Amino acid sequence: MELRDCNPEILKDLTRVKEALVAAAKEAKATIVDVSFHEFNPFGISGMIVIAESHLSIHTWPEYTYAAVDIFTCGDVIKPEVAAHYLINRFESKNPSIVELKRGILSVSNEKLPHKTCDCDVELRIAS
């Protein structure tokens, strides 16, 4: 997502940015695994929410009222659009742009692939 014309006071506040991303992950029903953020001097924040289903990341440029956000998910339980709209509202973006990109291992046979590994025994064979 490209979030333009955001509230710069929010984009430069580490606590508010972190809380927004954590809340967006929870709103989307993601399983949070780790949270890491860094505040740059004189301004700007980069952060990552690692979720069991992949990640959410953000980079803010409050001086340009801009934030770049990635919401990377897998499976069919997570609702990335819920997280996206939550963040648009939370950062008060007046000019958001959302681009959805299908990535990863896509099945050609329309067979659903699991987003988590099973607990079954798997034998690895290497062809020689």
LOSE-621400 format. One record per residue (C-alpha): residue number from 0; residue in three letters; z, x, y. Coordinates in pm, whole numbers, plus 32768, in hexadecimal, padded with zeros to 4 digits. Each point is the difference from the previous one (the first is absolute). Layout:
% residues N
ATOM   k   r   c3   c1   c2
ATOM NUM ALA    Z    X    Y
...
END
This chain:
% residues 128
ATOM   k   r   c3   c1   c2
ATOM   0 MET 8000 8000 8000
ATOM   1 GLU 7FBB 8064 8163
ATOM   2 LEU 810F 7F70 80E1
ATOM   3 ARG 7F93 801D 816A
ATOM   4 ASP 80AF 7F87 813B
ATOM   5 CYS 8157 800B 7F5D
ATOM   6 ASN 814E 8004 80B2
ATOM   7 PRO 8035 8176 8049
ATOM   8 GLU 817B 7FD7 800B
ATOM   9 ILE 7FFA 7F91 7E95
ATOM  10 LEU 7F09 810E 7F93
ATOM  11 LYS 80DE 8118 8084
ATOM  12 ASP 8144 7F7B 7F69
ATOM  13 LEU 803B 80A2 7EAD
ATOM  14 THR 80FC 7EFB 7F90
ATOM  15 ARG 7F21 7EDB 8059
ATOM  16 VAL 7EC9 8097 7F5E
ATOM  17 LYS 80BC 8054 7EC0
ATOM  18 GLU 80A5 7EA9 7FF1
ATOM  19 ALA 7EAE 7F57 8037
ATOM  20 LEU 7F57 80B6 7EDF
ATOM  21 VAL 8123 7FCA 7F12
ATOM  22 ALA 8007 7E8D 805C
ATOM  23 ALA 7E85 7FE5 7FD5
ATOM  24 ALA 801A 8094 7EA2
ATOM  25 LYS 8113 7F09 7FA8
ATOM  26 GLU 7F3C 7EDB 8094
ATOM  27 ALA 7EDA 8061 7F20
ATOM  28 LYS 80EC 8002 7ED1
ATOM  29 ALA 7FD4 8177 7FC5
ATOM  30 THR 80FC 80D7 7F44
ATOM  31 ILE 8079 8112 80EF
ATOM  32 VAL 8030 8153 7F5A
ATOM  33 ASP 8029 80ED 812A
ATOM  34 VAL 7FF7 8001 817C
ATOM  35 SER 7FA3 812E 80D5
ATOM  36 PHE 7FC0 800E 8179
ATOM  37 HIS 7FD6 8111 8104
ATOM  38 GLU 8017 7FE3 817B
ATOM  39 PHE 7F29 80F0 80C9
ATOM  40 ASN 8058 8098 8150
ATOM  41 PRO 7FB1 7F86 8105
ATOM  42 PHE 7F95 7EBF 7F4B
ATOM  43 GLY 7F5C 7F71 7ECC
ATOM  44 ILE 807E 7FA5 7EAA
ATOM  45 SER 7F74 8031 7EA3
ATOM  46 GLY 8096 7F4F 7ED8
ATOM  47 MET 7FD1 7FA3 7E98
ATOM  48 ILE 8096 7EF1 7F27
ATOM  49 VAL 7FC3 805B 7E95
ATOM  50 ILE 7FF4 7EC6 7F2E
ATOM  51 ALA 7FE0 7FDB 7E88
ATOM  52 GLU 7EB0 7F5E 8047
ATOM  53 SER 7F88 8127 80DF
ATOM  54 HIS 805B 802D 8174
ATOM  55 LEU 8006 7F91 816B
ATOM  56 SER 7FCE 8108 810C
ATOM  57 ILE 7FF8 8008 817B
ATOM  58 HIS 7FAB 80F0 8119
ATOM  59 THR 8051 7F93 8163
ATOM  60 TRP 7F79 8072 814F
ATOM  61 PRO 80D9 7F43 80FC
ATOM  62 GLU 7F51 80AD 8122
ATOM  63 TYR 7EC1 7F4E 7F94
ATOM  64 THR 80B0 7EBF 7F8D
ATOM  65 TYR 7F64 803E 7EAA
ATOM  66 ALA 8071 8013 7E95
ATOM  67 ALA 7F3B 8048 7EC4
ATOM  68 VAL 808D 7F54 7ECB
ATOM  69 ASP 7F9D 8015 7E92
ATOM  70 ILE 8078 7F02 7F04
ATOM  71 PHE 7F99 807F 7EAB
ATOM  72 THR 805B 7F1E 7EDC
ATOM  73 CYS 7FA3 7FBA 7E9B
ATOM  74 GLY 803B 7ED9 7F1C
ATOM  75 ASP 7FEF 7E92 8054
ATOM  76 VAL 816C 7FBE 805E
ATOM  77 ILE 8005 80B8 814D
ATOM  78 LYS 7F73 7F4D 8131
ATOM  79 PRO 7F7C 8111 80EB
ATOM  80 GLU 7F7F 7EFB 80F7
ATOM  81 VAL 8167 7F85 802F
ATOM  82 ALA 8070 8163 8059
ATOM  83 ALA 7ED4 802B 80E8
ATOM  84 HIS 8041 7EC4 80C9
ATOM  85 TYR 8173 804C 800C
ATOM  86 LEU 7FBA 8156 809D
ATOM  87 ILE 7F03 7F73 80F8
ATOM  88 ASN 810C 7F16 807F
ATOM  89 ARG 811C 80FE 7FF1
ATOM  90 PHE 7F41 8106 80CE
ATOM  91 GLU 7F79 7EF1 80E8
ATOM  92 SER 7E9A 8075 7FCB
ATOM  93 LYS 7F11 7F42 80E1
ATOM  94 ASN 7ECB 809B 7F61
ATOM  95 PRO 802A 8036 7E88
ATOM  96 SER 7EF0 805A 7F0B
ATOM  97 ILE 8027 7FDF 7E88
ATOM  98 VAL 7F0F 809B 7F09
ATOM  99 GLU 8030 7FC0 7E8D
ATOM 100 LEU 7F7B 8107 7F14
ATOM 101 LYS 8000 7FD8 7E88
ATOM 102 ARG 8064 814E 7F6B
ATOM 103 GLY 806C 8097 7EB8
ATOM 104 ILE 7F99 7FBC 7E9F
ATOM 105 LEU 7F37 7EC1 8009
ATOM 106 SER 7FA8 7F5B 7EB8
ATOM 107 VAL 7E8D 7FC6 7FCA
ATOM 108 SER 803C 7EFF 7EF1
ATOM 109 ASN 80DF 7F25 80DF
ATOM 110 GLU 8120 8059 7F18
ATOM 111 LYS 8148 8015 80C2
ATOM 112 LEU 809A 8159 7FF4
ATOM 113 PRO 817C 8021 800A
ATOM 114 HIS 8093 8095 813D
ATOM 115 LYS 812D 8086 7F40
ATOM 116 THR 8000 80BA 7EB9
ATOM 117 CYS 8075 7F51 7EC6
ATOM 118 ASP 8121 8076 7F2A
ATOM 119 CYS 7F1B 8037 7ED7
ATOM 120 ASP 7FC6 8148 7F49
ATOM 121 VAL 7EBB 80A0 8067
ATOM 122 GLU 7F5B 811C 7F43
ATOM 123 LEU 7F3C 80F2 80D9
ATOM 124 ARG 7ECA 8094 7F5C
ATOM 125 ILE 7F35 8111 80A0
ATOM 126 ALA 7E98 801C 7F93
ATOM 127 SER 7F92 8160 7FA9
END
